[in-house]
Amino acid sequence: MEFDDSFAWLITWTTYGTWLPGDPRGNVSPVLGTDGTYAKRKNTPGVEWAADDERTRKRARALQQFDTIRLDQDQAYAAAESIADSAASRTWLVLRGAVMATHAHVVLQGGGPYGSAIRRILKGVRFGRIE
């Protein structure tokens, strides 16, 4: 797939612990079965996602290593600045962005073909490298 100047990514992510597998709003994460194994994740276009699975949600909550994160106004502003700095240092263009207490959205041009890698960089996860 070729990317031209008009191509843009919509990158969205949640803060830690605010949208767990099994959430009533739906998710594409593997669902915990009654036998203790996980069903394959449903992250394919056209496949209905899982929703409201209390067993999976409780297990995900129990596996959390840290408290759930809700950003206050100052933290959200700092996150927005970090996102802008990360994009600018790579000459990516942030067309629109929003950072809320529980999630962020960024519309970005110039990041290339690897949306998941772009998201990791914008979130501040420092592994891997893309140009």
C-alpha positions in Angstrom: 0.0 0.0 0.0 1.3 3.4 -0.9 0.9 6.4 1.3 0.5 9.9 -0.1 0.3 13.3 1.6 -3.4 13.0 2.1 -3.3 9.7 4.1 -3.9 10.1 7.8 -4.2 7.7 10.7 -6.8 8.0 13.5 -4.9 6.6 16.5 -6.9 5.9 19.6 -6.0 4.4 23.0 -7.2 4.2 26.5 -5.5 4.9 29.8 -4.4 1.9 31.9 -7.2 -0.1 33.2 -10.1 2.0 31.9 -11.3 -0.4 29.2 -10.5 -4.0 30.1 -11.3 -7.1 28.2 -14.9 -8.1 28.9 -16.0 -4.5 29.2 -19.8 -4.0 28.5 -18.9 -1.5 25.7 -17.2 -4.3 23.8 -13.7 -5.3 23.0 -11.5 -7.3 20.6 -9.5 -9.0 23.3 -9.5 -12.8 23.9 -12.4 -13.9 26.1 -11.8 -16.2 29.1 -13.7 -19.5 28.7 -15.2 -21.6 31.5 -12.2 -24.0 31.1 -9.7 -21.2 32.0 -8.4 -20.8 28.4 -8.9 -17.8 26.2 -10.7 -17.8 22.9 -8.9 -16.2 20.0 -9.2 -12.4 19.8 -11.8 -11.0 17.4 -9.8 -8.1 15.8 -10.8 -8.8 12.2 -13.0 -6.5 10.0 -16.5 -7.9 9.8 -16.2 -10.1 12.9 -18.5 -9.0 15.8 -16.5 -8.1 18.9 -17.1 -9.5 22.4 -19.1 -7.5 24.9 -19.9 -7.6 28.6 -18.1 -10.8 29.8 -17.9 -10.5 33.5 -15.6 -13.5 33.9 -13.0 -12.0 31.5 -13.4 -8.5 33.0 -12.8 -9.8 36.6 -9.7 -11.8 35.5 -8.3 -8.8 33.7 -8.8 -6.6 36.7 -7.1 -9.2 38.9 -4.1 -9.3 36.6 -3.7 -5.5 36.7 -0.2 -4.6 38.1 -1.1 -1.0 38.8 -4.0 1.2 39.7 -6.4 2.3 37.0 -5.3 5.6 35.5 -7.6 8.6 35.1 -5.8 11.8 34.0 -6.5 15.1 35.7 -6.4 18.3 33.7 -2.6 18.9 34.2 -1.8 15.3 33.3 -3.9 15.4 30.2 -2.2 18.6 29.1 1.3 17.1 29.7 0.2 14.0 27.7 -0.9 16.3 24.8 2.4 18.1 24.9 4.3 14.8 24.8 2.2 13.6 21.9 2.9 16.8 20.0 6.6 16.7 20.8 6.9 13.0 19.7 5.2 13.8 16.4 7.1 17.0 15.7 10.5 15.3 16.3 9.6 12.9 13.5 8.1 15.6 11.2 4.7 14.0 11.6 1.7 16.4 11.4 -1.0 16.1 14.1 -4.2 17.3 12.3 -6.4 16.9 15.4 -6.0 15.5 18.8 -7.8 15.2 22.1 -6.7 13.8 25.5 -9.4 13.1 28.0 -9.3 11.5 31.5 -9.6 7.9 30.1 -8.5 8.0 26.5 -6.8 9.9 23.6 -7.5 10.4 19.9 -4.9 11.7 17.4 -5.4 12.2 13.7 -1.9 12.2 12.2 -0.2 12.5 8.8 3.3 11.4 7.8 3.7 8.4 10.1 4.0 5.8 7.4 2.3 2.4 7.1 2.6 1.1 10.7 -0.3 2.4 12.8 0.5 0.2 15.8 4.1 1.5 15.9 2.9 5.1 15.7 0.5 4.5 18.6 3.3 3.0 20.7 5.4 6.1 20.1 2.6 8.6 20.8 1.8 6.7 24.0 5.4 7.0 25.1 6.3 3.3 24.8 9.9 3.4 23.7 10.6 0.1 22.0 11.1 -0.6 18.3 11.8 2.1 15.8 10.1 3.4 12.7 11.2 6.2 10.5 
